[in-house]
Amino acid sequence: MDEFSSIKEALNFALKNIIVAPSTKSDLKSVVTYLIEAIEKLGYNTTAISKIKRKDVRKMLDYLQINKDLSNNRYNKIRAYTRMLFEELNQIEVMDNNPINGIKKKKETKKIKSILSTEERNKINESVNITLSEY
């Protein structure tokens, strides 16, 4: 692995060599699959890892968000995993810096939890009381 290796080779190398929990490794594998799809669609197949810039990574992430219909939360997760992979490549010095630095997280919307109304809660309580009294 050197700075002339293709981005696809480099990502697969980083995936193979990164030391993380098994669940994280599984997530990283999915992210690499997604990134390789973006790399192929955007024409970065033969681009050397050392030539990948922030704008290229941003294009890949944007491609994934649009074509995989990613929520901002999922985009941020993929961004974080991509950061881990590029950091691994940066550590073995095939890149001068992590190209994901400067790509900001997307604003996430918090889901509002639905709660039972007083009437619905009373119906449940009555049902439970009737069921319990039968035993």
N, C-alpha and C positions, 0 to 999 in steps of 0.2 A: 504494500500500500504506500503510494507516494502522492505528491501533489498533482501528478499527471493522470491519476486514476479517474475514471468517469464518476460522476455523482452517484449513479446507480451502484457501482462497485463499492464506493466509499460508504454509502448508507448501509449496505448489506454487511460490510466489514464492521462498522460501528455497532450494528445490531448484534452481530456475532460476539463481539468483544466486550460490550458494556456489561458491567456487573451490577445487577439490580434484582429486586425480588421477582419471583416467577410471574406474579400477576402483572407487574410492570413490564416485564419482558414480553408477555403476551400482547399487551397494549401497544408496545413499541413495534412489534411485528405487524400489527394492523396498520399502524401509522406509516411504516415503511412501504407497505403495499399501496396505500393511498398515495403517498408521495411519488412512488414509481409511476403510478398511473398519470399523475400530473406532469411528471418529467417527460413522459412519452408524448402526451398530448401537446405540451408546450414546446417540444423540440429540443430538450436539453439532454437527450440520450447520450451523446458523446462528449458533452461538456466536462472538462476537467474540474474536479472538486475545487481546486485552487482558483478557478475562474468564476465560481458562483458568488454572486453579490447579494446584498440585502434585497434589491429590487426583484431578483430572480426568485428568492424564497417567498417574498410577498406575493408574487404572481402565482406560485404554487399553492400557497394557502388560500388565496382568493379564488383560484380555480376550484379547489376542494370545497370551499364554502358554497359556491354557486352550484356546482355540479353534484355535490353530495347533499345539498340542502341542509347544511350544518347550522345549528343554532350558534349564537355567539359563545355560549358556554362550551359547546363541543369544539368550536374553532380554537378557543383558548387552551383546551386540553391538548389538541393536536399541536398547537404552537409550543406548548410546554414540552411535549415529548420530542418534537423536532429540535428544540433547543438542546435537550439532553444528547441527542445524536450528534449534532454539530459540535457540542462541547467535547464529546469523546474524540471527534476528528481533530479538533483544535489541540487537544492534549497530546496527540501523537504528531503534531506539527505538520499536517498536510494542508492546513489552512492557516492564514495569518491571524484571523479573528473569527468570531462566531457571527455569521451573517444575519442571524436572527436578532442580534442586539439592535435595538431601535425600532423593532416592529412591536407596536403597542398592542396590548390586550384589547379585545372588543368589550364594550360595555355589556354587562349581563343583566337580564331582567329577572327579578326574583319572582318565582311563582307564588301566587297567593293560595294558601291552603283553604280549601272549602271546609267549613265547619257546620255542624248540625244546628238547625234552628231550635229554639226552645220547644216548639211543638213536636218536631221530629225526635228530639231527645226524650220527651215525655212518652211518646209512642213506644220507643225502644224500651224504656224503663218499665212501662206497663206490660209489654210483651215478655220481658225477662221475669218480672214478678209473677205473671200467670204461669209461665213455664216452670219456674222454681217451686211454686206452690203445689204443682201437680206431683212433684217427687216427694 
